[in-house]
Amino acid sequence: MDGINLAILVGGLLFVVSIIATLISARLGAPMLLVFLIIGMLAGKQGLVGIQFDNPQVAFLIGSIALTIILFDGGMRTRPERLRVALAPASLLATFGVILTCVILGVAAAYILNLSLLEGLLLGAILSSTDAAAVFSIFQSQGIRIKQRVASTLEIESGSNDPMAIMLTLTILGMIVEGKTLSFEVGKTFLQQAVVGAVMGYVAGRIFIFLCKKLPLNFAFFPLFAVASCVLIYAVTNVFGGSGFLAVYLMGYLVGNARLPQIVHILRMLDGLAWLSQISMFLMLGLLVVPSNLMHHLLPALLIAGVMIFVARPIAVFISLIPFRFPIRDQVFVSWVGLRGAVPIILALFPWLAGMPNEHLYFDVAFVVVIVSLVVQGWSIVPIARWLKLEVPAELAPDQAMPLDAVPSNDLLEVLAFKVTDTSPVLAIGWHDLVFKQPIQFLGIIRDGEWILPDKKPQFNVHDTLMVMAKLKHVQKISEVLAKDAEISVQSNTSFFGDFVLNGNISISDLDAFYTINFDGGDKNQTLAAYIIQRFHRRVVIGDQVRLDGLLLTVREVDDTGDVIQVGIKLVEEKPKIA
């Protein structure tokens, strides 16, 4: 009993320390996952605490469940508009890009570590997937927003390339253990995992949505039902020879975009569970590593990390994105932001569990590569994004948003709370002084803990919290009036987009009436929107820029169909290198 209590005490302490350490991570700009790994190592057998943990079976079980929850959460948070912008390039990166990365890294690993080609390819497959959580936790902690095309590509690729890497790893491992060669049978097994995984994920998603609409469960049970269902479908899919991880991701995507009233509750619980899974995995993997063993493979692992960061990832990205005419700046950033996370270390347990010779080699190399990736790429993401000018002004948002999901309505409704500060545009005025084009209901303010009703007609003071009710689709426009940083945002938008904003349907000839434009014999009756789309040859996103003689045109607003609604105009002196 004392041993059990001690284990619970140590486990709870590690979690508390890890969560508090995220504050330090945010201040230093370090990836949070790196902090969890270091804490796990410090608590391990050669660390300060000296916990003895050397059980790959338990590690694999915990890691698999954690990855299932993380992928399900990632699928639920993938929005259709992101798919419209980046599905094709992200899919190619998540399939062909993973295979190409695996081949380049595999050949390099075979040479550096003196392995057979298949053993090298196994290590390449283990290291071939990227980690979305590592990337976007950094963006979130640093408060940076990058162009939607780049962000969407990275998000979808990172969320969907894990199943591909897992299928590659299992396929190559089976060839080594069973002595098979690359044949039709191996290709059939690989295809089976992909097809069965996709079908099972689609069917499971549809069944879950149907059950959510029909089962009279309490709202508190739906998050538990979702987690249990995703774990169940992962196991069932594996039983039928499919990729459980792919099934879970697709199921999450279908459920997350089904507009169910229970979604808000599910996402709230999954947010905490996904972080719990991340912390659990990295603490456990930190405990599992033996630092003295890392030293035996440190130099080869560093060389492989260099090949991955500076050779394999850039080649895979540049070749995969050739059909999509990505600007060179976007390609450079996507190739740099190929952070590795927990998945490669979990996959490195497969050879260990299979009893392969040198089983520790795969784990140690994967661990070092992940550490190098988190340190080198993780710490440099934000400055490189700004250097490449991929940062766009952040969207304004309420300080709190409370969905009214239990209220039957054709449009999703939310109660929004905005804090009033010294910089708020609403400071020292009343609600009657504000004008909105959107339907909105003023609910009053909270002042010194007391609710002051609208009929009191209060003026807004510092430290007040202003509350309104509105439709979800109007939150952005309302925030542009009520958010505390609205005036700062106007200045930032002016600096980025330019002093003038025009409708996308304005013709170039109309613009020529104000600016003398040398159009080199082009069609001056063409609209600004058509000109921009023609220059990019693909769907454009907010922040895309093109040159029109002495003017710089920046896309400021895009509708759901991809049409350019508003364009920022800025005079420039020197011709920038822009698409």
C-alpha positions in Angstrom: 0.0 0.0 0.0 2.8 2.4 0.8 4.4 1.7 -2.6 1.1 2.5 -4.3 0.7 5.7 -2.4 4.3 6.7 -3.2 3.6 6.1 -6.9 0.5 8.2 -6.8 2.4 10.9 -5.0 5.2 11.0 -7.5 2.9 10.9 -10.4 0.7 13.7 -9.2 3.8 15.8 -8.3 5.3 15.3 -11.8 2.0 16.4 -13.4 1.8 19.5 -11.2 5.4 20.5 -11.9 4.9 19.9 -15.6 1.8 22.1 -15.7 3.4 24.9 -13.7 6.5 24.6 -16.0 4.4 25.6 -19.0 4.5 29.2 -17.6 8.3 29.2 -17.9 8.0 27.6 -21.3 5.7 30.4 -22.5 8.1 33.1 -21.2 11.1 31.5 -22.9 9.3 30.7 -26.1 10.3 27.1 -25.7 8.1 24.2 -26.9 6.1 22.9 -24.0 6.6 19.3 -25.1 10.4 19.8 -24.6 9.7 20.8 -21.0 7.7 17.7 -20.4 10.5 15.5 -21.8 13.1 17.2 -19.7 11.1 16.8 -16.5 10.6 13.1 -17.3 14.3 12.6 -17.8 15.1 14.4 -14.5 12.7 12.0 -12.8 14.1 8.9 -14.5 16.6 6.3 -13.3 19.6 8.5 -14.0 17.9 11.7 -12.9 17.3 13.5 -9.6 14.3 11.3 -8.5 15.7 8.0 -9.8 12.4 6.4 -10.9 13.0 2.9 -12.4 10.8 2.5 -15.5 11.8 0.1 -18.2 8.6 -1.3 -19.6 8.0 -0.7 -23.3 4.7 -2.6 -23.2 3.2 -0.2 -20.7 4.7 2.7 -22.5 3.2 1.6 -25.8 -0.2 1.1 -24.2 -0.3 4.5 -22.7 1.2 6.1 -25.8 -1.4 4.4 -28.1 -4.4 5.6 -26.0 -2.9 9.1 -25.8 -2.3 9.3 -29.5 -5.9 8.1 -30.2 -7.3 10.9 -28.1 -4.9 13.5 -29.6 -5.8 12.5 -33.2 -9.5 12.5 -32.4 -9.2 16.0 -30.9 -7.2 17.1 -33.9 -9.8 15.8 -36.3 -12.7 17.5 -34.4 -10.9 20.8 -34.7 -10.2 20.6 -38.4 -12.6 23.0 -40.1 -13.9 22.5 -43.7 -12.6 26.0 -44.7 -9.1 24.8 -43.9 -9.7 21.7 -46.0 -10.8 23.9 -48.9 -7.7 26.0 -48.7 -5.1 23.3 -48.1 -6.5 19.7 -48.5 -4.7 18.9 -51.7 -1.1 20.1 -50.7 -1.5 18.8 -47.2 -2.6 15.4 -48.4 0.3 15.1 -50.8 2.7 16.1 -48.0 1.1 13.6 -45.6 1.4 10.7 -48.1 4.1 11.2 -50.8 6.0 13.6 -48.6 6.2 11.1 -45.7 7.3 8.4 -48.1 10.0 10.6 -49.6 11.2 11.7 -46.2 11.3 8.0 -45.1 13.4 7.1 -48.2 15.9 9.9 -47.8 16.3 9.5 -44.1 16.4 5.7 -44.5 19.3 5.8 -46.9 21.2 8.3 -44.8 20.5 6.2 -41.6 21.7 3.0 -43.2 25.0 4.7 -44.2 25.6 6.6 -40.9 24.6 3.7 -38.6 25.9 0.9 -40.8 22.5 -0.7 -41.0 20.9 -2.7 -43.8 18.7 -0.7 -46.1 15.5 -2.1 -44.7 16.6 -1.3 -41.1 17.6 2.2 -42.3 14.1 2.6 -43.9 12.5 1.5 -40.7 14.2 4.3 -38.8 13.2 6.7 -41.7 9.6 5.6 -41.3 9.8 6.1 -37.5 11.0 9.7 -38.0 8.8 10.7 -40.9 5.8 12.3 -39.2 5.5 15.8 -37.8 3.7 17.0 -34.7 0.9 19.6 -35.0 0.6 20.1 -31.2 4.2 21.2 -31.0 3.8 23.7 -33.7 0.6 25.4 -32.7 1.3 25.4 -29.0 4.2 27.7 -29.9 2.1 30.0 -32.1 -0.6 30.1 -29.4 1.8 30.9 -26.6 3.6 33.6 -28.6 0.3 35.1 -29.9 1.3 34.9 -33.5 -1.1 34.3 -36.5 0.3 33.2 -39.8 -1.3 33.1 -43.3 -4.2 30.7 -43.5 -2.8 28.7 -46.4 0.5 27.9 -44.5 -1.3 27.3 -41.2 -3.9 25.1 -42.7 -1.3 23.1 -44.7 0.7 22.5 -41.6 -2.3 21.6 -39.4 -3.8 19.1 -41.8 -0.5 17.6 -42.8 0.6 17.1 -39.1 -2.8 15.7 -38.2 -3.0 13.2 -41.1 0.6 12.1 -41.6 0.8 10.1 -38.3 -1.4 7.2 -39.8 0.9 7.2 -42.8 4.0 7.0 -40.8 2.5 4.3 -38.6 1.5 2.2 -41.6 5.0 2.6 -43.1 6.6 1.6 -39.8 4.5 -1.5 -39.4 4.9 -2.6 -43.0 8.7 -2.3 -43.0 9.0 -3.9 -39.5 6.9 -6.8 -40.7 9.2 -7.2 -43.7 12.2 -7.3 -41.4 10.8 -9.6 -38.7 9.1 -12.0 -41.1 11.9 -11.9 -43.7 9.6 -10.6 -46.5 10.7 -8.6 -49.5 8.9 -5.7 -51.1 6.1 -7.4 -53.0 2.5 -7.2 -54.1 1.5 -8.8 -50.8 3.2 -6.0 -48.8 1.6 -3.3 -50.9 -1.8 -5.0 -50.5 -1.3 -5.0 -46.7 -0.4 -1.3 -46.8 -3.4 -0.4 -49.0 -5.7 -2.5 -46.7 -4.7 -0.4 -43.7 -5.5 2.8 -45.5 -8.8 1.7 -47.0 -10.2 -0.1 -44.0 -9.1 2.7 -41.7 -10.8 5.3 -43.9 -14.1 3.3 -44.2 -14.2 2.5 -40.5 -13.6 6.1 -39.6 -16.4 7.3 -41.9 -18.9 4.7 -40.7 -18.0 5.3 -37.0 -18.4 9.1 -37.5 -21.8 8.7 -39.0 -23.0 6.2 -36.4 -21.8 8.5 -33.6 -23.6 11.5 -35.0 -26.8 9.4 -35.4 -26.5 8.3 -31.8 -25.9 11.8 -30.5 -29.2 12.9 -32.1 -31.2 9.9 -30.8 -29.8 9.0 -27.4 -31.5 11.0 -24.5 -28.2 11.1 -22.5 -27.3 13.9 -20.1 -25.0 16.4 -21.8 -22.3 15.5 -19.2 -22.1 12.0 -20.6 -21.5 12.9 -24.3 -17.8 13.8 -23.8 -17.2 10.5 -22.1 -19.2 8.7 -24.9 -17.0 10.4 -27.5 -13.7 9.4 -25.8 -14.9 5.8 -25.3 -16.1 5.6 -28.9 -12.9 6.8 -30.4 -10.9 4.3 -28.3 -13.3 1.6 -29.3 -13.1 2.4 -33.1 -9.3 2.5 -32.8 -9.2 -1.1 -31.4 -12.0 -2.5 -33.8 -10.2 -1.0 -36.9 -7.0 -2.6 -35.9 -8.7 -6.0 -35.4 -10.0 -5.7 -39.0 -6.5 -4.9 -40.3 -7.0 -1.2 -40.8 -5.2 1.9 -39.5 -6.9 2.7 -36.2 -5.2 6.1 -36.1 -6.6 7.1 -39.5 -10.1 5.9 -38.5 -10.0 8.0 -35.3 -8.9 11.1 -37.2 -11.6 10.8 -39.8 -14.2 10.1 -37.2 -13.2 13.2 -35.3 -13.4 15.3 -38.4 -17.0 14.1 -39.2 -18.1 14.6 -35.6 -16.5 18.0 -35.2 -18.2 19.4 -38.2 -21.7 17.9 -37.7 -23.1 21.0 -35.8 -24.3 18.9 -32.9 -25.4 20.7 -29.8 -23.1 18.4 -27.8 -19.9 19.5 -29.7 -19.1 22.3 -27.3 -19.1 20.0 -24.3 -17.1 17.4 -26.1 -14.4 19.9 -27.2 -14.1 21.4 -23.8 -13.3 18.0 -22.3 -11.1 16.9 -25.2 -9.0 20.1 -24.8 -8.0 19.0 -21.3 -7.7 15.3 -22.2 -5.5 16.1 -25.2 -3.1 18.1 -23.0 -3.2 15.3 -20.4 -2.3 12.9 -23.1 0.6 15.0 -24.3 2.0 15.4 -20.8 1.5 11.7 -20.0 3.3 10.6 -23.2 6.3 12.9 -22.8 6.7 12.3 -19.1 6.6 8.6 -19.7 9.0 8.7 -22.6 11.4 10.9 -20.5 11.2 8.3 -17.8 11.9 5.5 -20.3 15.1 7.0 -21.7 18.5 6.3 -20.2 20.8 9.3 -20.8 23.9 7.2 -20.7 22.6 5.1 -23.6 21.9 8.2 -25.6 25.6 9.1 -25.5 26.4 5.9 -27.4 24.4 7.0 -30.4 24.6 10.8 -29.9 26.8 11.7 -32.9 25.1 9.5 -35.5 21.7 10.8 -34.1 22.8 14.4 -34.5 23.9 13.7 -38.1 20.5 12.1 -38.9 18.7 15.1 -37.3 20.8 17.4 -39.6 19.8 15.3 -42.6 16.2 15.4 -41.6 16.0 19.2 -41.0 18.2 20.5 -43.8 17.8 17.8 -46.5 14.9 15.3 -46.2 12.2 17.7 -45.1 13.0 20.5 -47.6 13.3 18.1 -50.5 10.0 16.4 -49.6 8.2 19.8 -49.2 9.5 21.4 -52.4 8.8 18.4 -54.5 5.3 17.8 -53.0 4.2 21.4 -53.4 5.4 21.8 -57.1 1.8 21.3 -58.4 0.4 24.0 -56.2 2.5 27.0 -57.0 3.2 27.9 -53.4 5.2 31.2 -53.0 8.8 30.4 -52.1 8.4 32.0 -48.7 5.6 29.6 -47.8 7.6 26.6 -49.0 10.6 27.6 -46.9 8.5 28.0 -43.8 6.6 24.7 -44.3 9.9 22.9 -44.8 11.3 24.4 -41.6 8.3 23.7 -39.5 8.6 20.0 -39.6 8.8 19.5 -35.9 8.9 16.0 -34.5 7.0 15.1 -31.4 5.8 12.1 -29.5 4.9 9.9 -32.5 8.4 9.1 -33.6 9.4 8.1 -30.0 6.3 5.9 -29.7 7.0 4.3 -33.1 10.5 3.6 -31.9 9.0 1.3 -29.4 7.8 -1.1 -32.2 11.3 -2.6 -32.9 11.8 -2.9 -29.1 8.5 -4.8 -28.7 9.3 -7.0 -31.7 12.5 -8.1 -30.1 14.7 -6.8 -32.9 18.5 -6.7 -32.4 19.7 -3.2 -31.3 16.2 -2.4 -30.2 17.5 0.5 -28.0 19.2 2.1 -31.1 15.9 3.1 -32.7 14.5 4.5 -29.5 17.7 6.5 -28.6 18.1 7.9 -32.1 14.5 8.9 -32.3 14.7 10.5 -28.9 17.7 12.6 -29.8 16.2 13.6 -33.1 13.0 14.8 -31.4 15.0 16.8 -28.9 17.1 18.5 -31.6 14.0 19.2 -33.6 12.2 20.8 -30.7 15.2 22.9 -29.7 16.4 24.0 -33.2 13.2 24.3 -35.1 10.9 24.9 -32.1 12.7 28.0 -30.7 13.1 29.5 -34.2 9.6 29.2 -35.5 8.3 32.6 -34.5 11.3 34.7 -35.7 11.4 32.8 -39.0 7.7 33.4 -39.6 8.2 37.1 -39.0 11.4 37.1 -41.1 9.5 35.5 -44.0 6.7 38.0 -43.5 4.1 35.3 -43.0 2.5 36.9 -40.0 -0.8 38.5 -40.5 -2.7 40.8 -38.0 -4.4 38.8 -35.3 -8.2 38.5 -35.4 -10.1 40.4 -32.6 -12.1 38.2 -30.3 -14.1 38.5 -27.1 -12.5 37.9 -23.8 -15.0 35.2 -23.1 -17.5 33.4 -25.3 -20.3 31.2 -23.9 -22.3 29.2 -26.5 -26.0 28.8 -26.0 -25.9 25.3 -27.4 -28.9 24.1 -25.5 -31.1 26.8 -27.1 -32.9 25.6 -30.3 -31.9 28.1 -33.0 -31.2 28.1 -36.7 -28.0 30.1 -36.0 -25.6 29.3 -33.2 -25.9 31.9 -30.5 -23.3 33.0 -28.0 -23.0 35.3 -25.0 -19.9 37.4 -25.4 -18.0 39.2 -22.7 -15.6 42.1 -23.4 -13.4 43.7 -20.7 -13.1 47.5 -20.7 -9.5 48.7 -20.3 -7.7 52.0 -20.7 -7.3 51.3 -24.4 -10.9 50.2 -25.1 -12.7 52.2 -27.8 -15.9 52.0 -25.8 -14.4 53.6 -22.7 -16.5 56.5 -21.2 -19.4 56.0 -23.6 -22.7 54.2 -23.4 -24.4 51.5 -25.4 -26.7 54.0 -27.1 -23.5 55.6 -28.6 -22.6 52.4 -30.5 -24.0 51.4 -34.0 -23.9 47.8 -35.3 -25.0 46.4 -38.7 -25.4 43.0 -37.1 -28.2 41.9 -34.9 -27.0 42.1 -31.3 -28.5 42.3 -27.8 -26.9 44.3 -24.9 -27.1 42.3 -21.7 -25.6 44.8 -19.3 -22.2 45.1 -17.6 -20.5 43.5 -14.6 -19.0 46.1 -12.3 -17.3 45.3 -9.0 -19.1 41.9 -9.2 -22.5 43.4 -9.6 -24.7 43.0 -12.7 -25.9 46.4 -13.9 -28.9 46.0 -16.2 -29.2 47.7 -19.6 -32.1 49.9 -18.5 -29.7 51.7 -16.1 -27.9 53.0 -19.2 -24.5 52.8 -17.7 -21.4 54.4 -19.2 -18.5 51.9 -19.6 -15.6 52.4 -17.1 -12.3 50.7 -16.8 -12.5 47.2 -15.3 -16.2 46.8 -16.4 -17.1 43.6 -18.3 -19.6 44.3 -21.1 -21.9 41.5 -22.1 -23.9 41.0 -25.3 -25.7 38.2 -27.1 -25.2 37.6 -30.8 -25.0 35.0 -33.6 -21.7 33.1 -33.8 -21.2 34.2 -37.4 -21.1 37.9 -36.4 -18.6 37.6 -33.5 -15.7 38.8 -35.5 -17.4 42.0 -36.7 -18.8 42.7 -33.3 -15.3 42.3 -31.8 -14.0 44.9 -34.1 -16.1 47.4 -32.2 -16.0 46.1 -28.6 -12.6 44.4 -28.2 -10.1 46.2 -25.9 -7.5 46.0 -28.6 -9.7 47.2 -31.5 -7.8 50.5 -32.0 -4.4 48.8 -31.9 -5.8 46.3 -34.4 -6.8 49.1 -36.7 -3.2 50.5 -36.7 -1.8 47.0 -37.2 -4.2 46.4 -40.1 -3.3 49.7 -41.7 0.4 49.0 -41.5 -0.1 45.5 -43.0 -2.8 46.0 -45.6 -2.4 49.7 -46.4 -4.2 52.9 -45.8 -7.0 52.2 -48.3 -9.4 49.3 -48.7 -11.3 48.7 -51.9 -13.9 46.1 -52.9 -12.6 43.2 -54.9 -15.0 43.9 -57.8 -13.4 47.3 -58.5 -11.8 47.2 -62.0 -8.2 48.1 -62.7 -9.4 50.9 -65.0 -11.4 52.4 -62.0 -8.2 52.2 -60.0 -6.3 53.8 -62.8 -8.4 56.9 -62.4 -6.7 57.6 -59.1 -3.3 56.0 -59.7 -1.3 56.1 -63.0 -0.9 52.3 -63.6 1.5 50.9 -66.2 -0.4 47.6 -67.0 1.8 46.5 -69.9 -1.1 45.9 -72.3 -3.1 43.9 -69.8 -6.9 43.9 -69.6 -7.8 47.0 -67.6 -11.4 45.9 -67.3 -10.3 43.0 -65.1 -11.4 43.3 -61.5 -8.8 43.4 -58.7 -10.1 40.0 -57.4 -9.7 38.4 -60.8 -6.2 39.9 -61.2 -5.1 38.5 -57.9 -6.6 35.0 -58.5 -5.0 35.0 -62.0 -1.6 35.7 -60.5 -1.8 32.9 -57.9 -3.5 30.3 -60.1 -5.2 28.9 -57.0 -7.4 29.7 -54.1 -6.1 32.9 -52.3 -6.2 33.6 -48.6 -6.0 36.7 -46.4 -2.5 38.2 -46.5 -1.7 37.1 -50.1 0.1 39.9 -51.9 0.7 40.8 -55.5 2.3 43.8 -57.3 0.4 46.0 -59.7 3.0 48.5 -61.0 3.6 50.9 -58.1 0.9 49.4 -55.9 1.0 46.5 -53.5 -2.4 44.6 -53.4 -3.0 42.6 -50.2 -6.1 40.3 -49.8 -8.0 41.5 -46.7 -11.2 39.6 -46.8 -12.3 36.3 -48.6 -15.7 34.7 -48.6 -16.5 31.0 -48.1 -16.2 30.3 -51.8 -12.7 31.8 -52.1 -13.8 35.0 -53.8 -11.8 38.1 -52.8 -14.1 40.6 -51.1 -11.7 43.4 -50.0 -8.3 44.4 -51.1 -5.8 46.6 -49.2 -3.9 49.2 -51.3 -0.4 50.4 -50.5 2.1 52.5 -52.5 5.5 50.9 -52.7 8.8 52.3 -54.1 10.8 49.2 -54.7 9.5 46.1 -56.3 9.3 43.3 -53.6 9.8 39.7 -54.6 6.2 38.6 -54.3 4.1 36.1 -56.3 
